[in-house]
Amino acid sequence: MTIEPTRSKLSRRLTAATSVVVLLGLASSALLVLRHDVATQALGVEAYKIVLQFFLVAVLGGGVTLVFQAFNREAELKAQQTRQEEDQALVLREARQRHLRELVEQYNVVKRARRMLRAQALASRSGLAGHRVRVAKYDELLQVILDAQLSLETMRHVVRADDKLFPAQRELAGYLKTAGDCLRSLLTEYEDFLPGVHAGEAEVDLAKLPKLADLVGPYEESEEFRELFVHPVHRALTLMQHQAIVAAG
């Protein structure tokens, strides 16, 4: 990041120095022409011609060529810097869009796991109050949620580590942390509960798993899931979409 500005400064200095040389050569040539008689008497006719030719051809011609080359180098450096900035902007835009797609995907994974838990992991028996949980399905689908939680945690670390990726990094990282912590509390319950299930115990009472009960309950009653996962993810998506649109513009 510091090499190109250094090269540009050096090129500008060379251009300035070359321009000074050309101006001095031009002034000297003009002086020789204006003071033709004096120069001829002092140097002699042949020597005068040689000196004048030297200034006109060597100094002025070479100097103009050097100035032209210096300006070309400056233009090339500016074009190269512009290309680098465009490449960096493209990489940044693609990274933002990739994270946006990843967050949408993990959000849908969790929502799908919630619906699968409701449809396949819950059981009810006639004459018994409350629901039962099929342990095998509970185990299977909580592992899916575990993967989603790890993805959110990784995304949060990436966002925090790169302040150019998303300017509103603190706010975005906060939303991701809230959503990830919501899933972590569900997984902590899973990790604490599952080892205590007896071998051959196919079902357990849902009342023993309050975090799961909140997750699989009616949406309007699932306060933790709604307030600590759904809403933070929606806010994070809004921030990401805004940044993706700004970058594209």
Backbone torsions as a table, in degrees:
resi	resn	phi	psi	omega
1	MET	NA	-20.8	-177.3
2	THR	-101.3	-10.6	-176.3
3	ILE	-71.0	-47.4	-176.0
4	GLU	-62.8	-46.0	176.5
5	PRO	-59.6	-37.0	178.8
6	THR	-64.2	-44.0	177.6
7	ARG	-62.3	-40.0	-179.2
8	SER	-64.6	-41.1	178.3
9	LYS	-64.2	-42.6	179.2
10	LEU	-63.0	-41.4	179.0
11	SER	-62.9	-41.1	179.2
12	ARG	-65.2	-37.5	179.0
13	ARG	-67.1	-41.7	177.7
14	LEU	-62.9	-41.0	178.7
15	THR	-62.6	-43.2	179.8
16	ALA	-64.5	-43.9	-179.3
17	ALA	-64.3	-42.0	179.1
18	THR	-64.4	-39.5	178.4
19	SER	-62.3	-39.0	178.2
20	VAL	-63.6	-42.4	179.0
21	VAL	-61.9	-43.6	179.3
22	VAL	-62.0	-43.2	179.5
23	LEU	-64.4	-39.9	177.5
24	LEU	-64.6	-41.5	177.5
25	GLY	-62.9	-40.6	178.6
26	LEU	-64.1	-42.3	179.5
27	ALA	-64.7	-41.5	179.4
28	SER	-64.9	-42.5	178.9
29	SER	-62.8	-43.4	178.6
30	ALA	-62.3	-39.8	179.5
31	LEU	-65.3	-40.9	177.7
32	LEU	-62.2	-40.0	180.0
33	VAL	-69.3	-45.6	-177.8
34	LEU	-68.2	-35.9	-178.8
35	ARG	-104.8	45.9	-175.4
36	HIS	-57.4	-47.1	-175.7
37	ASP	-64.0	-47.0	-178.6
38	VAL	-62.8	-44.6	-178.9
39	ALA	-65.3	-37.7	-179.9
40	THR	-65.7	-43.4	179.1
41	GLN	-64.3	-38.1	-176.8
42	ALA	-76.4	-37.0	-173.7
43	LEU	-105.2	-24.4	-171.1
44	GLY	94.3	157.0	-174.2
45	VAL	-62.9	-49.3	-175.6
46	GLU	-66.7	-43.4	-179.9
47	ALA	-64.5	-38.6	177.5
48	TYR	-59.9	-44.2	-179.8
49	LYS	-62.4	-41.5	-179.3
50	ILE	-64.4	-44.8	-179.9
51	VAL	-63.8	-45.0	-179.9
52	LEU	-62.8	-41.5	179.0
53	GLN	-63.8	-38.4	178.9
54	PHE	-60.1	-47.4	-178.5
55	PHE	-66.3	-40.0	-177.0
56	LEU	-72.0	-42.7	-174.3
57	VAL	-89.3	-54.5	-173.3
58	ALA	-74.3	-54.8	-174.4
59	VAL	-72.4	-55.9	-176.8
60	LEU	-68.7	-48.8	-179.2
61	GLY	-60.8	-48.9	178.9
62	GLY	-64.7	-39.5	-179.9
63	GLY	-63.7	-43.2	178.9
64	VAL	-62.1	-40.5	178.1
65	THR	-61.8	-44.0	179.1
66	LEU	-63.5	-40.5	178.0
67	VAL	-62.4	-44.7	179.4
68	PHE	-60.2	-44.6	179.0
69	GLN	-65.0	-37.6	179.6
70	ALA	-65.3	-41.8	177.8
71	PHE	-64.8	-36.8	177.3
72	ASN	-64.0	-41.3	177.7
73	ARG	-62.9	-41.7	179.1
74	GLU	-61.8	-43.8	179.5
75	ALA	-65.5	-37.6	179.0
76	GLU	-66.3	-41.3	178.1
77	LEU	-63.2	-41.8	178.5
78	LYS	-64.4	-40.5	178.4
79	ALA	-65.4	-40.0	179.0
80	GLN	-65.3	-42.1	178.5
81	GLN	-63.8	-39.7	177.7
82	THR	-62.5	-42.9	178.4
83	ARG	-62.9	-40.8	178.6
84	GLN	-63.3	-42.4	178.9
85	GLU	-64.1	-39.7	178.2
86	GLU	-66.0	-40.1	178.2
87	ASP	-64.2	-41.9	179.1
88	GLN	-65.3	-40.0	178.2
89	ALA	-64.3	-38.4	178.5
90	LEU	-65.4	-44.3	178.5
91	VAL	-61.5	-42.8	180.0
92	LEU	-64.4	-43.8	179.8
93	ARG	-63.0	-42.8	179.7
94	GLU	-66.0	-37.5	178.4
95	ALA	-64.8	-41.7	178.4
96	ARG	-63.6	-43.8	179.5
97	GLN	-65.8	-36.2	178.7
98	ARG	-64.8	-43.7	178.6
99	HIS	-66.8	-35.8	177.2
100	LEU	-62.4	-47.1	178.4
101	ARG	-62.4	-39.1	-179.2
102	GLU	-64.6	-42.2	-179.7
103	LEU	-66.2	-42.1	177.0
104	VAL	-60.3	-42.6	-178.6
105	GLU	-63.7	-45.5	-178.7
106	GLN	-69.7	-33.7	175.0
107	TYR	-61.7	-45.3	179.0
108	ASN	-66.8	-34.0	177.1
109	VAL	-60.8	-45.8	-179.3
110	VAL	-66.8	-43.4	179.3
111	LYS	-62.2	-40.3	179.0
112	ARG	-65.8	-43.1	179.1
113	ALA	-61.7	-37.9	177.9
114	ARG	-61.9	-44.8	-179.6
115	ARG	-67.6	-36.8	177.7
116	MET	-67.8	-36.6	175.6
117	LEU	-62.1	-43.7	179.2
118	ARG	-63.8	-38.7	-174.5
119	ALA	-84.0	-34.2	-170.5
120	GLN	-117.3	-23.8	-175.5
121	ALA	-96.2	-14.7	-179.8
122	LEU	-96.3	140.1	177.8
123	ALA	-137.9	149.3	177.2
124	SER	-131.5	145.3	179.3
125	ARG	-117.5	138.9	179.9
126	SER	-63.8	135.2	179.3
127	GLY	87.9	-6.9	-180.0
128	LEU	-113.0	135.9	-180.0
129	ALA	-80.0	146.5	175.7
130	GLY	77.8	174.5	-178.1
131	HIS	-100.3	159.2	172.5
132	ARG	-111.7	157.9	-179.1
133	VAL	-115.5	126.1	175.3
134	ARG	-76.1	114.3	-171.0
135	VAL	-60.8	-41.8	-176.8
136	ALA	-62.5	-44.6	179.4
137	LYS	-69.6	-38.0	176.6
138	TYR	-58.4	-47.7	178.9
139	ASP	-61.2	-46.3	-177.7
140	GLU	-61.8	-47.3	-174.0
141	LEU	-79.9	-26.7	175.3
142	LEU	-69.9	-27.6	174.9
143	GLN	-67.7	-33.3	175.0
144	VAL	-64.2	-43.2	179.0
145	ILE	-67.0	-34.1	176.7
146	LEU	-59.0	-45.2	178.5
147	ASP	-61.3	-40.8	179.5
148	ALA	-65.0	-41.0	179.7
149	GLN	-63.4	-40.4	178.4
150	LEU	-65.3	-37.3	177.6
151	SER	-64.3	-42.3	177.9
152	LEU	-64.3	-39.5	179.7
153	GLU	-65.3	-42.8	177.7
154	THR	-63.1	-43.5	179.4
155	MET	-61.1	-40.3	179.7
156	ARG	-62.8	-42.4	179.4
157	HIS	-64.3	-39.9	179.3
158	VAL	-64.0	-44.4	-179.7
159	VAL	-62.1	-42.0	-179.2
160	ARG	-69.0	-30.7	-175.3
161	ALA	-79.9	-21.7	-175.4
162	ASP	-122.5	102.2	-176.7
163	ASP	-76.5	-8.7	177.0
164	LYS	-89.6	-20.2	-176.3
165	LEU	-64.5	-52.3	177.1
166	PHE	-136.0	110.3	-179.0
167	PRO	-53.5	-35.5	179.2
168	ALA	-88.7	50.1	-171.3
169	GLN	-65.6	-38.6	-178.5
170	ARG	-64.9	-45.0	179.6
171	GLU	-65.0	-44.8	-179.5
172	LEU	-64.6	-45.5	178.9
173	ALA	-61.5	-34.6	177.5
174	GLY	-64.2	-42.6	177.8
175	TYR	-64.5	-42.0	179.4
176	LEU	-65.3	-37.6	178.2
177	LYS	-65.5	-43.4	179.6
178	THR	-60.6	-46.6	179.6
179	ALA	-64.6	-42.1	179.3
180	GLY	-65.8	-38.6	178.9
181	ASP	-65.9	-33.8	177.3
182	CYS	-61.9	-45.7	178.4
183	LEU	-68.2	-35.6	-179.6
184	ARG	-63.7	-38.8	178.9
185	SER	-63.3	-37.1	176.4
186	LEU	-65.9	-40.3	-179.2
187	LEU	-73.3	-33.3	175.8
188	THR	-62.3	-42.1	175.6
189	GLU	-60.3	-43.3	179.3
190	TYR	-61.6	-46.3	-179.0
191	GLU	-66.2	-35.1	179.9
192	ASP	-76.4	-33.9	-172.2
193	PHE	-85.3	-43.4	-170.2
194	LEU	-59.7	-41.4	179.5
195	PRO	-61.5	-22.2	-179.1
196	GLY	-86.8	-3.9	179.3
197	VAL	-75.3	129.8	-178.9
198	HIS	-71.4	148.4	177.3
199	ALA	-60.1	132.9	-179.7
200	GLY	86.3	-3.4	178.4
201	GLU	-83.7	101.2	-172.5
202	ALA	-80.9	-27.0	-176.9
203	GLU	-135.5	149.7	175.8
204	VAL	-134.5	162.4	179.0
205	ASP	-72.0	134.1	177.6
206	LEU	-62.1	-28.7	-179.0
207	ALA	-61.5	-21.4	179.1
208	LYS	-78.2	-9.0	-176.7
209	LEU	-125.9	75.9	-174.8
210	PRO	-62.6	-35.9	178.2
211	LYS	-65.8	-41.5	176.3
212	LEU	-65.4	-40.4	179.7
213	ALA	-60.0	-39.6	177.3
214	ASP	-65.9	-39.7	-177.9
215	LEU	-64.7	-45.4	-172.3
216	VAL	-92.0	-2.3	179.6
217	GLY	-73.0	174.5	175.9
218	PRO	-54.1	140.5	-173.1
219	TYR	-55.8	-42.4	-177.3
220	GLU	-67.7	-17.2	178.7
221	GLU	-102.3	-9.0	-178.7
222	SER	-85.9	74.1	-170.9
223	GLU	-63.4	-47.6	-177.8
224	GLU	-64.2	-47.2	-179.1
225	PHE	-61.8	-41.6	-176.7
226	ARG	-71.0	-47.2	-173.6
227	GLU	-83.2	-29.2	-173.8
228	LEU	-105.9	-8.2	176.1
229	PHE	-124.3	-59.3	-173.6
230	VAL	-61.7	-53.6	-176.9
231	HIS	-63.7	-45.1	176.9
232	PRO	-60.8	-38.3	178.7
233	VAL	-65.7	-41.4	178.1
234	HIS	-60.2	-41.4	179.6
235	ARG	-67.8	-39.3	177.4
236	ALA	-63.4	-41.6	179.0
237	LEU	-63.3	-38.9	178.5
238	THR	-62.3	-43.6	178.1
239	LEU	-63.3	-44.7	-179.4
240	MET	-64.2	-42.8	179.7
241	GLN	-62.8	-41.3	179.6
242	HIS	-61.1	-44.9	-179.1
243	GLN	-67.2	-36.5	178.0
244	ALA	-65.2	-38.4	179.8
245	ILE	-69.6	-42.5	179.3
246	VAL	-61.8	-43.3	-179.4
247	ALA	-65.5	-38.4	-179.7
248	ALA	-68.4	-30.7	179.7
249	GLY	-76.5	NA	NA
